Amino acid sequence: MSAVVGSGTSESIRTETRGIRFFVLAGLLVALHLAGLAVLLTSEFGPFAITLSVLAWIFVNCFLLVVLQRPGVCAALALALIVILIELSRFKFGILQLTLTFLDFLIIDRDTFSFLLSVFPRLQMQLVIAGLIAVPLLWALWRFDPFRVRRSFALSGMAGATALISAMAVALPEEPWEPFQGVNHISSLARSGVVAVSRLASTGWIEVDPPTNAPLRFAGAHAAGLPMLPPAETCDATAKRPHIIMLLDESSFDISAAPGIKVPQGYSDYFKSIDGKQRTMIAEATGGPTWYTEFNVLTGMSARSFGDLRFYVTRITANRVARGLPQALKRCGYKTFSLYPTYGNFLGARAFQKGTGVGHFIDMADMGVAQDMQPDKFYFDQALRVFAREQPQHAPVFMFVYLTANHFPWTDVYRPDLTPPDWTPPGNTAETDEYIRRQVMTQNDYREFVAALKRDYPDQSFLVLRFGDHQPAISQKLLEPGIDQKLLAKRLMAADPRYFSTYYAIDGINYRPADLSSALDTLDAAYIPLVIQEAAGVPLDPSFEEQKKIMLRCNGVFYACKKGAEARRFNRLLIDAGMINGL
């Protein structure tokens, strides 16, 4: 009798235990979803963004349910994923001033992880510790989770969320400035996914004319084989040519173009070339990012050809574009260098530049510094060291040098100890005067650099081309004071030249430029390789000959000429010539 009672009691205890476990896990499931909702409500702003982020959260949960069917584990994974994505987006915004987008996951490469570990060397250990904690917890949740969800139900939820996200993204497209605000991380990520998928489905990575029955050929190119470059003898590698220095002048333009701005006496002389002319370069970015212009001046191509994907242009084209200014100079005997101010794995810079012909890529680590914003004198001294090291080789040198002292923000005084002794603030706002002070520092450092080259290499000749990579962010409130923000956004979307104009200047040290016919008064950044080659007396290969024809018939405009038709045709020529692969 006691045995029967004991058995019933044991069964009752087991039933009660299962009931308690059921309610505990159900409560945990509800708590996980409430936590996810709380995270979204505290990181998203506005009804539209909140709704879109909740739909994205539902999509993630349903996707995981299709795979795992266990709602407890899926809720935990979804919460962890949402939190990680928001933190990654904040991290990215802190470095690039841009939140996370779908393309960050579409273009995941070795450099992406390498850069993260370079910036945060302890990240790898933190990830290992997090994994050691998370895996046992997830296993326990998996082991005791009594709930199951049908895959058909989860698929229906995923399809519904996808349809609603797509409809909202199409009905209210993301404005170009929104990813630069540092908020609405999940909703922005969801909208960028719709944009990226739509873009890739319609035009692919790059805007290009459709292929023809027979590959297009550059005029004067070989009929036999690709890539269609001129024979080696058309460029005598033993001919004496000037060393070439291409200086990227961070955020620099003639700020006196803005109304009411006071500048020091002789300020605008810095922007003039050796022939006394002041020339304008039209960049494809304003306020940033630098790598659009980097792409322009190294490849002679347009970042705008990549549409909404252009933010990742250097990563997309790394090891896929084999045409560029350094490549053209290498065939004429030049040794090619790039002094890159940050880690070389940033946005695939090293792989991209090497593909365009940079033979020696020297990044921040190679220069022995741990900060990517150094005084301009530091980079000029690095350039002088390279020249000193290369002199015994008796080969002409091409060097791409970045200057960073004028990088934002201008709300703080950068290196006050380097302020020129004769500096007096012109009397603008503190931010504008700081911007001008840094420009004056650059001008003084450049004069010292030129003096050092003249002193140390009196029998050598140098061609120098300086340019501003984009206007500073502060120009947007100076050029048209008081402009309505919506009207400003329209101007920026339409690439209004007022906000995209910088400068380019050509100097010679013991050298007079051979040919300045390509140095038009106003020129798109993609034509800078033409200016350099002709000024140095380097014969153009067929691809650059074709591009010069485009420049002349389009009056210095590249991508915008004929609503992109010239750029699309040119991209097709480069693809058929084997200079662009895999795009």
Order of alpha helices (4+ residues) and beta strands (2+ residues): alpha-alpha-alpha-alpha-alpha-alpha-alpha-alpha-beta-beta-alpha-alpha-alpha-beta-alpha-beta-alpha-beta-alpha-beta-alpha-alpha-beta-beta-alpha-alpha-alpha
